[in-house]
Amino acid sequence: MKLDDFNYFLPEAQIADFPPEIRGTSRLLVLHRATGMIEHRNYADIANYLSAGDVLVLNDTKVIKARLIAQTKLGGSREIFLLEKHSTDGHDVYVHTAIHRGVLHIGDELTIDRAHIIVTEIHDDGTILIKSDADLEKLSDQIGHTPLPPYIKREDTIEDAERYQTIFAKEKGSVAAPTASLNMTKDILEKISARGVKICYLTLHVGLGTFSPIKTENLAEHKMHSEYFIIPLETISAIQQAKKNKNSVVALGTTVTRALEYSQDKIINEPPQTISGEANIFIYPGYQFKIVDKLITNYHAPRSTVLMLTAAFAGWDKLKPAYEAALASGYRFLSYGDSMLITE
């Protein structure tokens, strides 16, 4: 199976640069994966496709202001994009993994506000290891920028600090939003709950595993970066009950899907318990889903890992025509765009 098998033409004009004026007013394409039938709906109509006893699982991770602008000794600037904080070395030195924009070398010294930074390692996957005399994750709260994806070709705004965050964001740690959840509102969740659907949460901190590009033509050779997750006991219990009663487990987004499918053996075969770890599962066509029955997602970039997961769930022979229909109908694509529900 080759990377180019999962390509399609995405006009730049259909990439959403801004969120909809009112959250929750996006369009919704419903794809019935058994038949390939397509329906054009509004996002709030999601509730109509869920039933009493179903379980809807949301990712409550919170995006940090991971994008920082650093100054070089010669007065230039470099963009530092925080990915992960490691334990300190015990001497008030903080260690972070990051990616960067602009040329850097091992030993380069940078400053961010009053923080002094040294580049200690440069890795083949494009990441760097930096040491700092300040906790850059805490500093980012004060002076960092919302980490908009690179295909949104504008500077972040005050509005992005709110809209590039889900309404139920709680646990800090992501450097990108679980974007399928950006359209969800309190009113829609209440409407879903009123139908007898159980709403549960897990946490997966979105990092390089989600947005790192695939660099191998043979999909089987791609290695996913690990992302920390935790699924509470309550969520596991609800999923097990739904499976027992032949109800559906509905994942709001690919991050939820990866956490659940990575944990499928424990969910299916062990008593209810909190599950945590580092998910590095790469889901692409041929994968057999064990936990997720319905998927709410947005429209993904060509040749991306999240497109592969969605193609595995729907079948590429069904998903590609649905994407073509969405493009022809003027749907807005990627993080701030419209949504899709993939159901039976």
N, C-alpha and C positions, 0 to 999 in steps of 0.2 A: 504494500500500500504506500503510495507516494504522496508527498506534500502537495504537489501541483494538482492532484486529484480534487483538492478542496479549495479551489480558487474560484473567484467570481469577480466581475467588474463592479466596483463601488464608486459611483460618481462623487467627487468631493463635495458637490452641492448638496448631497443628501446626508452628509455627516453633520449631526447636530452640534453646533458650536455653543449653544446656550440651552438651558433647561426650558421646558414649557413655562409660560407665564404663571400658571397655577399648577402646583403639583397634583398629579392624579388625573389630569385631563388628556393624557396621551392616548394614542390609538392602540388597539390590541388586535393582532391577527391570531386567530385560533386555528391551529393545525391538528387535524385528526390523523394521527400517525398510522392507524390501521388502514385507512382508505386514501389518505392524501387530501381529503376535503378541506377547504379553506373557508373560514368565515372572517368578515371584517367587523370588528366590534370596537367598543370603547373600553379603556382600561378598567373602569369601575364594574364592567360586566363579568370580571373574573369570578365574582361570588356565585354567579349563575351556573358555573361549571364545577362547583364543589358541592359535596353532599354531607349531610350529618354523619358524624363518625370519621370523616376524613381528618388527616393531620396536616397542617400547613407549617413548614419549618422555615424560620427566618434566621439570618446571620446578623447578630447584634454587635459586630465589630465596629469600632469607631476610627475614622481616618485621622491621622495626625498630620500636621502641617509640615510634611516631610521635605519640601523643597527649600533649600537654603542657598543664598548667594555668598560665596567666599571671595576674599580678596587675596591676590598673590603678593609676594614681596615687591614685585615690580609695578604694582598698581593695577594689574589686570583683574579680571573676574572669572570665576569658575562656578558652575552650578553643581551643587552637591545634593544628591537625592538619597536621603536616609532609607535604608532597608531594614536594618536589624541592629539592636544594641546587645553587646556581649557583656559578660561580667568584667568588672574593673580588675586591674592588676594589684589593687591594694594600696596604691600610692597616689590617689586622686587623679588617676589617668583613666579616661573612658575610651572604650574601644567600640567602633561601629563599622558595620559593612554598609557600603554605599555604592551607587553608580554616579557617574559624573558626565558633564558636558564641557568640553574643552580639554586640551592636552595636559596630562599630569604624568609625573614620573615619581618613582620611589624616592623618598627623601624630601619631596617638595613640602614647603611650609605655607600654610594658609591661615587667614584669620576670618572669623565670623563674629561680628560684634566684638566682644572682648575675649572670645575663645581662641586659643592657639591650637592649630591642627598640624599633624605630620602624616603624610602618606607613607604607610609602612609596607603595603603589599599591593600588587596589581595582578589580577587573576585573568585567566583566559576567557572566562565567561562575561567579562566586561565589568565585574565588580572590583571594588578596591577596599582595602582595610585601612582605616584611619584611626589615629589616637589623638585624643583631645584632653585639654585640662578642664573641660566643662562637659556636662551631660547635654549633648546636642539635641536629644529628644525633648528634654525640658526646655531648652532654649528655643526650639522650634515653636513651642506654644506661644512665645512672645513675638518672634520676628520671622517665623517661617511662612511659606506660601502654600496655599492649597495645591496638592500635587495633581493638577489636571493632566490627563494623558497627552502625549506629544501630538496626536492628530487634532487636538483643539489648539489651533494656532493663534492664541491670544494670551494676554496676561490674565491671571486670576483676579477676581473682583471680590468685594465684600459679600455679594450675593452667593458666590461659589462656596464660601465658608459654611453656609447653611445648606445649599442645594446639592453640593457634592458630599452629602452626608444623609444617611437614612434617618427617618423620624424616630426610629427605635435604637439608634446607635448608642452603645453603652460602654463597651470594653475597648480602651485605646490600644492601638497596635497596627492598624492597616496603613499602607502607603498608597492604596488605591481603594476606591469604593467598591462594595459589592453592588454593581451598577443595576442589576435587575430589580433591586429594592428601592431605587431612587424615586420611582413613580408611586410607590405605595403610600397611602395616607391613613390617618386614624379612622376616618369615616368608612373607608373601604374595609379596613380590618374589622371594624364593628359590624359591618354588614356581613362579612364572612363568618364572624363568630356567631351572629344571630341565626345562621343556618345550621348551627350545631357542629361547626368545624372546630377542632381543637388547634389552637395556635401555640406553637412551641418555638424555642430558640436554641441555637448553638452559636459558638464563636469560632470563626476561622479568620486569622489575621492575613489579609491579602498582601502578598509580596511578589517576589520575582517569579515564583512558580506560576502565578496567574498570567502575568503580562510579558514574560520573557518570550522572545520570538523563537520559533522552531528553526534550527540551523542545519538540520539533517534532512536530506530528501527522503530517506527511508524513515517512516514514522516510528518504526520499532527501535530505532537508535536514539530517539530523543529522550533525554533524562530531565525529569521535572525537579525543580527545586522544592525543598520541603517548606511547608507552611504550618505554623502551630494552630491546633484546633482543640476545642473541648466541647463535648456534648453532655449536657447535664442528665442526671438520672431520670428526671421528670420527662425529658424529651424521649429518652430511650424507652421508657415505660409506655408512653403514648404511641410510639411507633409500633412496638410489639403488640399492643392491644389492637391497633388498626389492622395489622397484618393478620392477626388471629380472627378478626371479624370480617375480613375481606374488604376492608375500606382502603382508600387510596392515601399514600404518602405523597404530599405535594411539596416539591422543593422550590423555594423562591431563589432561583439563581444557581449558577454553576458552582459557586463556592460551597453552598449547602450540599449540593449533589456530591462533590468530591469528598467532603468530610463524611457523609453518610455511607457512600459506597466504599471508601477506604476502611470504614469500620464495620462493614457488612457482616463479617464472620462473627464478631462479638455480639452484634445486634441480634442476629438470627439464632445463635447457638448458646448464648450465656444469659444468666439472670440479669435483670436490669441493674445497671451500674453506670456511674459517670465514666466516660471514655475520653481520654486525651492523648495527644501525641503530635507527630509531625507527618502530615499527609503529603505524600509525593506521588500519588497515583496519577498516571496519564491515561485518560479515557479517550479512546478513538474508536471508529467503527469496527465492529467485531466484539466489543465488550458487551457482556450480558448483565443488565442492571438487576440488582437483587433487592434494593430498598425503594428507590424512587419510582413512582408510578405516573406522576404528572410533573411537568417542568414549566415554570414561568421564567422567561429569560428575555434578554434584549437581542439586538442584532449585532453580530460579532464581525470583526475584521477578517478578511480573507486569510487563509493559511495560519490561523491562530489556534492555540490549544483549546480555547473555549468554543470555537467553531467546531473543532473535532468532537468535543464532548456532545455538543448539541446534535451533530450529525449522527453520532453513535446512538443517541436516544431516539431521534425521529426517523433515522434512515436518510442517508444523503439523497437518495432518489426522491424522497418526499420533501426534505428540507430545502434543497436547491430551488425547486419550483416555487416554494413558499417565499423564499428570498426574492426571487424574480417577480413574484406577484406584489410583494411589499414595495420593491423598487418602482415597479410600474404604477403603483397606487400612491406614490409620493410619501411613503413612510420615512421617518427620520431615523438614522442609524447610529449605532455605537452608544457611548456611555449616557449621554443626555437624550437619547432618542426614544422611539416608541418600543412597544413590547410585543412578546409572542407567548401564547400559552400552547404547549404541546400536550395533548390529551389523547385518550384512547381513540 
